Structure formats: structure tokens, C-alpha cells
Amino acid sequence: MVNVLINGLILVICLVVAFLLSFDFTKNWIGMARRNGILGKDMNKYDKREVSDFGGMMPIVAIITAIFVYIFFNTFVFKNSSQSTELFVIIITVIVASLIGFFNDVLSMKVTKDKEIFAEFLGRKGRGIGGWKRMLFTLPAAIPLVVMNAGIDIISLPILGQVWIGLAYPLVVVTIAVVGATNGFNLLAGYNGLETGFGIIMFAGFGVLALATGQPWLALIAAIAILALIGFLIFNKFPAKVFPGDSLTFGIGALVACFAVFGNMEQFALFLFIPFIIEGFLKWRSKFKAQNFGRPTKDGYLEPKSKKIYSLTHFFLRFIKKIKPNHKVRETDVVWALWTLEILLVIIGILLVI
């Protein structure tokens, strides 16, 4: 009974740490970024207002700190080092991915003469790392999982069933999972709160599945991620006071890959990524030049920018415009439509797996 109470208290402490640190760090970052000119334009607003940018490192730091708190209590209170190696690999993977994202955020700022040559090599000036180089630069995030030989090298395939793939799992499957998740999660973005909400919904699904499959430590990590993202969403939701940047999307994508590998949830993770896979095909049609934004109007609504659909945001913008009585779409309408799609995928995915 005492151990149950202590476990419950530790759980609460970890969740409180994740939420409060994310909330406080983000709140302070907003003012610091504004004072130092670290701002981005909100393209879905008619006035193109400037918003504090690159805030995604704040919830990432909160998640990592809360995991360290859990490791501390697990080690010194319960004298238990189980899953410590896995937790440290998760921490390193998320840190590396987030730093790569932050590096890309910095490069996306206005290019000055002293970094002109560097920016020329990495991508278009002032646009960050572009094209295949973006995929290449996220490869280091896969290294911790690869060298640990994380996960189970037996996968389920249609018709063939359970197939042992040996070294191909850590060297190929894990690498593709990390690179694909970090880059893929970044595709559906640009609307206030969209990416953060996606993360909350996905980790809710991973948490439920982790509990159902007897992996409470992964369920705790999912809960920590959810609370940290909620702390950030308070400022990132419409109308946003802060943007996440690639540091959040890359970090969350990497954490999703960690859940897929350590929790043996590859199929579930792939199912949840259906919107991002569709988004990738739509963006490919425009040679990845199309942006997700709508055309904002003076009265606070969004209109389609193009006659063609190059993003799921474009599709839902048009769809909602057709079905709403007043035929007017707000930014929040598109966000909630995409969140609802992801919630449905989580529910269906859990029912298929369990």
C-alpha cells in the first residue's frame, strides 16, 4: 500500500514538473524572444502580426527534465534501474532531433553576410535546410536507437505474418522510422496550435496502448509529454503568442519514433501517421513548394489561396467552406477538423491493435 502511494506521488510530481516547467519556460521565452527580435509572421492573420518564434525547445526541455526526475526517484527511492538505458536513449534521441530542428530554425532567420556561404550550401537563403539535405541532417537522431539495437527484429507483414529481419531492423527500419517521423511530423504545420495538438492526441493513444500492453513506463512518458505540450498549447493555441518551430516538430517526431520502437508499436505509429503520409504526397505534387496557409480576410476568415489542393489544410479549408451555412472558415475550424481526424485514427488504431 505504501509503495502504491509513493508511486502515485512520484507520478504526480513528474507530471506537475512537466506542465509547470513547460508553462513557465514558454511564458518567459515569449517575452525574451520579443525583446530580441526572434519573431515570425502569422501568415493566417490579415495583419501578418509578429509572434515570438522558436518556442518549441521549452516543452522539450520540460519533457526531458521530467524524465530525469522519474529516473532519479526510480534509482534512489526504489533502487531500480530497469528501463534506465531505454530512457536515456529516448532523452538523447529527442535532444539530438530538437537541436537539429533548432539549428534549422536559426538558419531560417534572415541571412546575414557572415553566414551567406553556409546558408547557400544548406538550402535557399533564409529558408533553412532544404530538400534532401533536411533528411540527411536528421540522420544523427537515429544513431542512439541504432547503436543500442533497440526494438524487436521481428515484424508483422501482410500475408507473410511474423518475419525476422535481423540487422535490417536497427539499420534500416529504425533509421527510416526516426528520419521519417521527424520530417513527416513537420509537414502538417502553420496553423495555431495544430502541431502541439497533434502531439497531445498521438501520445494519448500511445499511453493507452502502453497500458493495455503492460508497459507502464512508456505510459508515464506519454503522460509527461502530454502535460508538457498542454503547458505549451496554452500560449500556442489561437491566437498564438508563440510558434513552436522545427525544434518541437522534430523533437516530437523523434519521440513518436521511440514509442514505435521501444513499445513495439510500429504499425500503430504508421497508422497515426496516415495524415502526414497523405500530406507528403500532396506536397510532392507541388515539388514541396506549396505552403499550408490560407488567404486571410479582413473579417478574420480564411479563403483558399490556390485552385489546387497541395495540403490537407487546403482540403479541409475547401470542405468546411462548402458545408458551413455561412460558407466562412476560421483558422480554428481547420485545426479542429485535422485534430478530429487524428482522434478517429487513434481510436480505430487502438481497436485494431488491442
C-alpha positions in Angstrom: 0.0 0.0 0.0 2.8 2.4 0.9 4.6 1.6 -2.4 1.5 2.3 -4.3 1.1 5.7 -2.6 4.8 6.6 -3.2 4.5 5.5 -6.9 1.4 7.7 -7.2 3.1 10.7 -5.6 6.2 10.3 -7.9 3.8 10.1 -10.9 2.1 13.3 -9.9 5.5 15.1 -9.3 6.7 14.1 -12.8 3.5 15.4 -14.4 3.5 18.6 -12.4 7.2 19.2 -13.3 6.4 18.7 -17.0 3.5 21.1 -17.0 4.8 23.8 -14.8 8.3 23.9 -16.5 6.7 24.0 -20.0 4.3 26.7 -19.0 6.9 28.9 -17.2 9.7 28.4 -19.7 7.3 29.2 -22.6 5.9 32.3 -20.8 9.4 33.6 -20.2 10.5 32.8 -23.7 7.7 34.8 -25.3 9.0 38.0 -23.7 12.6 37.2 -24.3 12.1 36.4 -28.0 10.1 39.6 -28.5 12.7 41.7 -26.8 15.5 40.2 -29.0 13.5 40.2 -32.3 13.1 36.5 -32.6 9.7 36.8 -34.3 7.8 35.1 -37.1 4.8 36.4 -39.1 1.5 34.7 -38.5 0.6 34.2 -42.2 -3.0 33.2 -41.4 -3.8 36.6 -39.9 -4.7 39.5 -42.2 -2.4 41.9 -40.4 0.5 39.4 -40.6 1.2 40.0 -36.9 4.6 39.2 -35.4 4.7 36.3 -32.9 7.5 35.1 -30.7 9.2 32.2 -32.6 11.2 29.1 -31.9 9.4 28.3 -28.6 9.4 24.6 -29.2 12.5 23.9 -27.1 10.6 24.9 -24.0 8.2 21.9 -23.8 11.1 19.6 -25.0 13.2 20.8 -22.1 10.3 20.2 -19.7 9.8 16.6 -21.0 13.4 15.8 -20.6 13.6 17.3 -17.1 10.5 15.3 -16.0 12.0 12.1 -17.3 15.2 12.8 -15.3 13.0 13.3 -12.2 11.5 9.9 -12.8 14.9 8.3 -13.3 16.1 10.0 -10.0 13.2 8.6 -7.9 13.4 5.2 -9.6 17.1 5.0 -8.8 17.3 6.4 -5.3 13.9 5.6 -3.9 13.2 2.2 -5.4 16.8 1.2 -6.2 15.5 0.2 -9.6 17.5 0.8 -12.8 15.1 -1.1 -15.1 14.4 0.9 -18.3 17.1 3.4 -17.4 19.1 2.6 -20.5 15.9 3.0 -22.7 15.0 6.3 -21.0 18.5 7.7 -21.6 18.4 6.6 -25.3 15.0 8.4 -25.6 16.4 11.5 -24.0 19.4 11.6 -26.3 17.3 10.9 -29.4 14.8 13.7 -28.6 17.6 16.2 -27.7 19.5 15.5 -30.9 16.4 15.8 -33.0 15.3 19.0 -31.3 18.7 20.6 -31.6 18.7 19.8 -35.3 15.3 21.4 -35.6 16.5 24.5 -33.6 19.6 24.7 -35.9 17.2 24.7 -38.9 15.1 27.4 -37.2 18.1 29.6 -36.7 19.1 29.2 -40.4 15.6 30.1 -41.5 16.1 33.5 -40.0 17.1 36.4 -42.2 20.5 35.6 -43.7 23.4 37.9 -42.9 26.7 38.1 -44.8 28.6 36.1 -42.3 26.5 33.0 -42.9 25.7 33.5 -46.6 28.0 30.7 -47.8 26.8 28.3 -45.1 23.2 29.0 -46.0 23.9 28.7 -49.7 25.1 25.1 -49.1 22.3 24.0 -46.8 19.4 25.4 -48.7 17.8 28.6 -50.1 18.9 31.7 -48.2 16.8 32.4 -45.2 14.7 29.3 -45.7 16.7 26.7 -43.5 17.9 23.3 -44.6 16.1 22.3 -47.8 15.3 19.2 -49.8 17.3 16.0 -49.4 19.7 17.8 -47.0 16.9 18.0 -44.4 16.6 14.2 -44.5 20.4 13.9 -44.3 20.6 16.3 -41.3 18.1 14.3 -39.3 20.1 11.0 -39.6 22.1 11.6 -36.4 18.8 11.5 -34.4 18.6 7.8 -35.3 22.1 6.9 -34.0 21.2 6.3 -30.3 18.4 3.8 -31.2 20.6 2.1 -33.9 23.7 1.5 -31.7 21.5 0.2 -28.9 19.9 -2.3 -31.3 16.6 -1.1 -29.9 13.3 -2.8 -30.6 12.4 -6.3 -31.8 13.8 -7.5 -35.1 10.6 -9.4 -35.9 7.9 -7.5 -37.9 4.4 -8.4 -39.0 3.8 -8.3 -42.7 0.5 -8.9 -44.7 0.2 -12.5 -45.9 3.7 -13.4 -44.7 2.9 -12.9 -41.0 5.8 -12.7 -38.5 9.1 -12.2 -40.3 12.6 -12.0 -38.7 14.6 -9.3 -40.5 17.7 -9.3 -38.2 20.1 -6.4 -38.6 17.8 -4.8 -41.2 15.6 -3.7 -38.3 18.0 -1.4 -36.4 20.0 -0.3 -39.5 17.0 0.2 -41.9 13.7 0.2 -40.2 14.7 2.2 -37.1 16.6 4.7 -39.3 13.6 5.2 -41.6 11.3 5.5 -38.6 13.3 8.3 -37.0 14.1 10.2 -40.2 10.5 9.7 -41.5 8.8 10.7 -38.2 11.0 13.8 -37.6 10.5 15.1 -41.1 6.9 13.9 -41.5 5.6 15.5 -38.4 6.9 18.8 -39.6 4.8 18.7 -42.8 1.4 19.5 -41.3 2.1 22.8 -39.6 1.5 26.5 -39.9 -1.8 26.8 -38.0 -2.1 28.0 -34.4 -1.8 25.0 -32.1 -2.0 22.4 -34.8 1.3 20.6 -34.3 1.0 20.8 -30.5 -2.5 19.3 -30.6 -1.3 16.5 -32.9 1.3 15.6 -30.3 -1.1 15.5 -27.4 -3.5 13.3 -29.4 -0.8 10.9 -30.5 0.7 10.5 -27.1 -2.7 9.9 -25.6 -3.0 7.0 -28.0 0.4 5.7 -27.2 -0.3 6.0 -23.5 -3.5 3.9 -23.7 -1.8 1.3 -25.8 1.2 1.1 -23.5 -1.1 0.5 -20.5 -3.0 -2.1 -22.5 0.2 -4.0 -23.4 1.7 -3.9 -19.9 4.3 -1.1 -20.4 3.5 1.4 -17.7 6.9 3.2 -18.0 6.0 4.2 -21.6 2.6 5.3 -20.5 4.3 7.6 -18.0 6.5 9.1 -20.7 3.4 9.6 -22.8 1.6 11.4 -19.9 4.7 13.6 -19.3 4.8 14.6 -23.0 1.0 15.4 -22.9 1.3 17.6 -19.8 4.3 19.5 -21.3 2.6 20.0 -24.6 -0.6 21.3 -22.8 1.6 23.8 -21.0 2.9 25.0 -24.3 -0.5 24.9 -26.1 -1.9 27.5 -23.6 0.3 30.0 -25.5 0.4 28.3 -28.9 -3.4 28.0 -29.4 -5.4 30.5 -31.4 -4.5 33.4 -31.3 -0.9 32.2 -30.9 1.6 34.1 -28.7 4.4 31.8 -29.7 5.3 29.5 -32.6 6.9 26.0 -32.0 9.4 25.9 -34.8 11.2 22.8 -36.0 12.7 22.2 -32.6 9.3 21.0 -31.4 8.2 19.2 -34.5 11.5 17.3 -34.9 11.6 16.5 -31.2 8.1 15.2 -31.0 8.5 13.3 -34.2 11.6 11.6 -32.7 9.7 10.8 -29.5 7.0 9.2 -31.6 9.6 7.0 -33.3 11.0 6.0 -29.8 7.5 4.8 -28.8 7.1 2.9 -32.0 10.5 1.1 -31.5 10.6 0.5 -27.7 6.8 -0.2 -27.4 6.8 -2.5 -30.5 4.1 -0.1 -31.8 5.4 0.4 -35.3 2.1 -0.5 -37.1 0.1 1.8 -34.7 2.5 4.7 -35.2 2.4 4.2 -39.0 -1.4 4.2 -38.8 -1.4 7.5 -36.9 0.9 9.0 -39.5 -1.6 8.5 -42.3 -2.4 12.2 -42.5 1.3 13.1 -42.7 1.9 10.4 -45.4 -1.0 11.9 -47.4 0.4 15.4 -46.8 3.8 14.2 -48.1 2.2 13.0 -51.4 0.2 16.3 -51.7 3.3 18.4 -51.1 5.2 16.2 -53.6 2.7 17.3 -56.3 3.9 20.9 -55.8 7.6 19.8 -55.6 7.3 20.8 -51.9 7.0 24.4 -52.8 3.3 24.8 -51.7 2.6 26.2 -48.2 -0.2 25.2 -45.9 -1.6 28.7 -45.3 -4.9 30.1 -46.4 -5.6 33.6 -47.6 -6.8 35.6 -44.6 -9.6 38.2 -44.9 -10.2 41.4 -43.0 -13.1 39.9 -41.0 -10.9 37.1 -39.6 -11.7 34.2 -42.0 -9.6 32.2 -44.4 -10.1 31.7 -48.1 -8.2 29.1 -50.3 -5.1 30.5 -51.9 -5.0 28.2 -54.8 -7.4 26.3 -57.0 -5.4 23.1 -56.5 -5.1 21.1 -53.2 -1.5 20.7 -52.1 -2.1 20.1 -48.4 -4.7 18.6 -46.1 -5.2 22.1 -44.8 -6.2 23.2 -48.3 -8.7 20.2 -48.5 -10.3 20.9 -45.2 -10.5 24.6 -45.8 -12.5 23.9 -49.0 -14.5 21.2 -47.4 -15.6 23.2 -44.4 -16.3 26.2 -46.6 -18.8 24.1 -48.6 -20.6 22.6 -45.6 -20.8 25.6 -43.3 -24.1 27.6 -43.6 -22.3 30.9 -43.9 -19.5 29.4 -46.1 -16.9 31.1 -44.0 -13.9 29.3 -42.4 -11.9 30.3 -39.4 -8.4 29.0 -38.7 -9.7 27.1 -35.7 -12.1 25.2 -38.0 -9.3 23.7 -40.0 -7.3 22.9 -36.8 -10.2 21.1 -35.2 -11.0 19.2 -38.4 -7.5 17.8 -38.5 -7.5 17.1 -34.8 -10.7 15.2 -35.2 -9.3 13.1 -38.0 -6.3 12.2 -35.8 -8.5 11.4 -32.8 -10.5 9.0 -35.1 -7.3 7.4 -36.2 -6.2 6.9 -32.6 -9.4 5.3 -31.6 -9.6 3.0 -34.7 -5.9 2.1 -34.3 -6.3 1.1 -30.7 -9.3 -1.0 -31.5 -7.4 -2.8 -34.3 -4.3 -3.4 -32.2 -5.8 -4.5 -28.9 
